[in-house]
Amino acid sequence: MEIFPPLNQPADLVGYNLFESDPVLAESIAENASWAVTQLSRFGETLGQADWLEQGRLANRHEPILQAFSRQGQRIDEVEFHPAWHRLIGLGVEQGVHCLPWVEERVGAHQARVAAHYLLTQIEAGVGCPLTMTFAAVPSLRRQPELASQWVPRITSRQYDFGLRPPQDKKGCLMGMAMTEKQGGSDVRANTTRAEALGDGTYRLQGHKWFCSAPMCDAFLTLAQMSAGVTCFLVPRILPDGQRNRVHIQRLKDKVGNRSNASSEIEYHGAIAWRVGEEGRGVPTIIEMVNHTRLDCVVGTSSLMRAALVQALHHCRTRSAFGRKLVEQPLMQNVLADLTLEWEAALQLMLRLAQGFDGSVKDPGEAAFVRLATAVSKYWVCKRGARFAQEAMECLGGSGYVEESVMPRLYREMPLASIWEGSGNVICLDVLRAVHKTPETLELFFAEVESTRGGDRRLDQAVDNLKASWRRPEEAEVRARRLVERMALVLQGSLLLRRSPSFVAEAFCGTRLGDNCLMEFGTLPSGTAHQALLERGWQNALALR
């Protein structure tokens, strides 16, 4: 049989170091968390190997399966995963994606953690949810010291130990979250799940949750009503005596993307729980967790942007059309340069948030700033993700619409982060509430962006216009999306002026903040440093082994 060679078809992108080929990430970690460079470089090299890239494909292709009952008809409520999923999440646990800042009291620990998360998500995003929630549960648990003393050591272990067994018998545990109910959605104060005190320090829960993230985890933080109001609880899957808690998984959600991760509907039928935080203070308690999970929404989207950009650059570098490589053609250069610009702006924002989480421990001002900036960033970066993936897919033409190209998986994944932990309207209203409740947070935000005053006239003008917009509070809610979008853009512009080469900041301020802004990709004006921008994201191609 005659074998036809693959003419003008790019080879699969394998055998590259995800960390070393990413100039923005590598530069930032070298400056702010140099102790983590060696580990992250090794991690990046591992993830670029063909075997691990294949694990990502397999995990996404073979979705989790709910086993609600045993052969004998007993409720077991277990979720089965493909071995590839176990390998990937085990690798994330080994790298400390779920715990690094809580066990490494070193400068830049949050930045090192988000870097590892960002690298892993490029291979498969479905393992990120349980890793994120386990990480984010620690601040909430610390509001209940006796619970924290038992659970924090278990969920910060670097050993992955899957399976429903008594938590005290496991080498490591994972933590999930169950807040949303069908009648309330983001309005958790409308929840109907009830908690009844049993008199021995435990509570009995009765109710449902419309979304329970990662039901295979060992325990969950959840919300239930008490006489004093909404209260936060910890619900283990297996009780200390080895009995299965009465948490019934009704079904797994059939989602657009995030296929390798299990999301579910559950019911509590007298489930035993332990209170976390004060009675009636469940929302502030769980917000401790949400602030950290929102950070990872930004991390996840920035990571998927990088993965899509890498595929587009690789394809256009090796594919020819009309007598030239695609990357040599001016209009394609414009598109790729614009995508590179958007990716760097998102990544610099992600790294600044992580730096803020590092600094929040000792600096209340930094904590207030990062609380507001995280919500702002979550709104804008995650909104841009789906459009970014669509344009990157288009760079591959028809091949990008085919499953084997990886691009459809990235495209399906993108909308999740803009919905999870608060959709766009919820985030914008949260920003308004934060500013109304603590006006000094807005002052801290403007102090941050004003640090580059004089660096670019378009940024200065945009900041002045934004300040004026905040002086019209009667219009704030209807204009909230516009306000939050402009906040994100001026923050990105300021960060690029401080942290990126001048041609990056020039291109961003000229196209995102100027008078004639066009948000469609590939509309950078003549005179933009297209080639320099390409080289900024091009190291991925040059770093192929």
QUIMO-V274784 format. One record per residue. SS is DSSP state (~ for helix, > for strand, _ for the rest). OMEGA is omega in whole degrees, -180 to 180 (none if undefined). Layout:
BEGIN
ss,omega
SS,OMEGA
SS,OMEGA
END
This chain:
BEGIN
ss,omega
_,-179
_,179
_,-180
_,179
_,179
_,-177
_,174
_,178
_,180
_,175
_,176
_,180
_,180
_,173
_,177
_,-179
_,-176
_,-179
_,-175
_,-179
_,-179
_,-172
~,-177
~,180
~,-177
~,180
~,-177
~,-180
~,179
~,-179
~,-169
~,180
_,-173
~,-180
~,-177
~,-174
~,-176
~,-180
~,-178
~,177
~,177
~,179
~,179
~,178
~,179
~,-175
~,179
_,180
_,-176
~,-178
~,-178
~,174
~,177
~,177
~,177
~,178
~,-178
~,-180
~,-179
~,-177
~,-176
_,-172
_,178
_,-178
>,178
>,171
>,-175
>,-175
>,173
_,178
_,-179
_,178
_,178
_,177
>,176
>,174
>,180
>,180
>,179
>,180
_,174
_,179
~,179
~,179
~,179
~,179
~,-177
~,-179
~,175
~,177
~,178
~,177
~,179
~,-180
~,178
_,178
_,-176
_,-170
_,-165
~,-178
~,-178
~,-178
~,178
_,179
_,-178
_,177
_,177
_,-177
~,177
~,179
~,178
~,180
~,-179
~,177
~,179
~,179
~,179
~,179
~,-177
~,-176
~,178
_,-180
_,176
_,-174
~,-173
~,178
~,-174
~,-174
~,180
~,177
~,179
~,-176
~,176
~,176
~,-172
~,-178
~,-173
~,180
~,178
~,-180
~,-178
_,174
_,178
_,-169
~,-177
~,175
~,-180
~,-179
~,179
~,-168
~,-177
~,176
~,-179
~,-175
~,173
_,176
_,178
_,180
_,179
_,-175
_,-175
_,174
_,-178
_,177
_,178
_,-174
~,-180
~,-179
~,-175
_,178
_,179
_,-178
_,175
_,-174
>,177
>,-177
>,178
>,-178
_,-168
_,174
_,-170
_,-175
_,-173
_,-176
_,-179
_,179
_,-173
~,177
~,176
~,-179
_,-179
_,177
_,-176
>,176
>,179
>,179
>,-178
_,175
_,179
_,-178
_,178
_,-178
>,176
>,-179
>,177
>,180
>,-176
>,171
>,-176
>,174
>,171
>,-176
>,175
_,-175
_,178
_,-180
_,-176
_,-180
>,-177
>,163
>,-175
>,-180
>,177
>,-178
>,168
>,-177
_,180
_,179
>,-177
>,-176
>,-179
>,-180
>,170
>,-179
>,176
>,174
_,178
>,-179
_,-178
_,-180
_,178
_,179
_,176
>,177
_,-175
_,174
>,-174
>,176
>,-177
>,177
>,171
>,180
_,177
_,-168
_,176
_,180
_,-180
_,-169
_,-177
_,-180
_,178
_,169
>,-167
>,166
>,-179
>,172
>,173
>,177
>,-177
>,179
>,180
>,-176
>,176
>,-178
>,176
>,-177
_,-176
_,174
_,-179
_,-179
_,-176
~,-179
~,176
~,180
~,-177
~,178
~,175
~,179
~,-176
~,179
~,-180
~,178
~,176
~,173
~,-177
~,169
~,177
~,178
~,-177
~,-180
~,178
~,179
~,180
~,173
~,180
~,-180
~,179
~,179
~,-179
~,179
~,179
~,179
~,-180
~,-179
~,-175
~,177
~,-173
~,-179
_,179
>,174
>,179
_,172
_,-180
>,171
>,180
~,-176
~,179
~,-176
_,-170
~,-177
~,176
~,175
~,-179
~,-180
~,-178
~,178
~,-180
~,176
~,178
~,179
~,-180
~,179
~,-178
~,179
~,178
~,-177
~,177
~,177
~,177
~,-178
~,177
~,177
~,180
~,176
~,178
~,176
~,175
~,-176
~,-175
_,-176
_,-175
_,-174
_,180
~,178
~,178
~,178
~,179
~,178
~,-174
~,175
~,179
~,-176
~,179
~,178
~,179
~,-178
~,179
~,180
~,-169
~,-178
~,-178
~,174
~,-176
~,-173
~,-176
~,179
~,178
~,-179
~,179
~,-180
~,178
~,177
~,-179
~,178
~,180
_,-178
~,-179
~,180
~,-180
~,-179
~,-179
_,-171
~,-176
~,-178
~,-176
_,-174
~,178
~,178
~,179
~,-179
~,179
~,-176
~,-169
~,-175
~,-174
~,-173
~,178
~,179
~,-178
_,180
_,175
_,176
_,-172
~,-179
~,180
~,-180
~,-179
~,177
~,176
~,176
~,179
~,179
~,-180
~,-179
~,179
~,-177
~,-178
_,-176
_,-180
~,178
~,177
~,176
~,178
~,178
~,-179
~,175
~,178
~,-176
~,178
~,180
_,178
_,179
_,-178
_,-179
_,178
_,-175
~,-179
~,175
~,179
~,-179
~,180
~,178
~,179
~,179
~,180
~,177
~,-180
~,-180
~,-180
_,179
_,179
_,-174
~,-179
~,180
~,-168
_,-173
_,-178
_,-180
_,-171
~,-180
~,179
~,179
~,-176
~,176
~,-179
~,176
~,-180
~,-177
~,180
~,177
~,176
~,179
~,179
~,179
~,180
~,176
~,-177
~,-164
~,-174
_,175
_,-175
~,-178
~,177
~,180
~,179
~,-179
~,-178
~,-177
~,-179
~,-175
~,179
~,-175
_,-177
_,-176
_,-175
_,-176
_,173
_,-174
_,175
_,179
_,179
_,-179
_,176
_,-176
_,173
_,-178
_,174
_,-178
_,-176
~,-176
~,179
~,177
~,178
~,180
~,178
~,177
~,-171
~,-176
~,177
~,180
~,-178
~,-176
_,178
_,-180
_,none
END
